[in-house]
Amino acid sequence: MSEKKRSFIDITTDIVMAKDDFSLTDQEIKEKLAGLYTELSRKEDGVYWFYKKLDKDIELAKEYKEKIEEEIKKRQTAQKNLKELVIEANNTVDKMPKYSDFNPIKIMESTSVNIVDESIIPQEYWVEHRVVKLDKKNLLKDLKKGKKIEGVELKKNPYVKGLK
């Protein structure tokens, strides 16, 4: 019968408990900790290789996503070409397609503004657009220096080095 695989939490809990186990001698504590640290090291190695496998899975999924996006673009282009074909046919014969339940095609017309020369457009058609945003880099710099700033706090973001 194989031994049950233990989690990080189980192993680290045992390490913490072993350090303060008053029923064991110093030598027994050292031996127990050595075994637990070895077990933890193997678990960490497994995490690294599992993480790398997930990396490969992500790359494969990205390739699939790219292929799917290419296929979507091809089909959207085909739809656009069909619409242009209908409009061109209508312009050529100057006749709208017959509308029915089986052919719901209608040719409509919309309007939009085409800017030919911006420099000569009268001032009344211009609007001022102003953007105000926080300078987070400056905020971070001042917070790291110990400055107290209302409405913000320094947030610590732990991360694992060695895994991208």
ABEGO torsion letter per residue (X at the ends): XBBBBBBAAAAAAAAAAAAABAABBAAAAAAAAAAAAAAAAAAAAAAAAAAAAAAAAAAAAAAAAAAAAAAAAAAAAAAAAAAAAAAAAAAAAGBBBBBBAABABBBBBBBBBBBABAAABBAAABBBBBBBBBBAAAAAAAAAAGBBBBGBBBBBBBBBBGBX
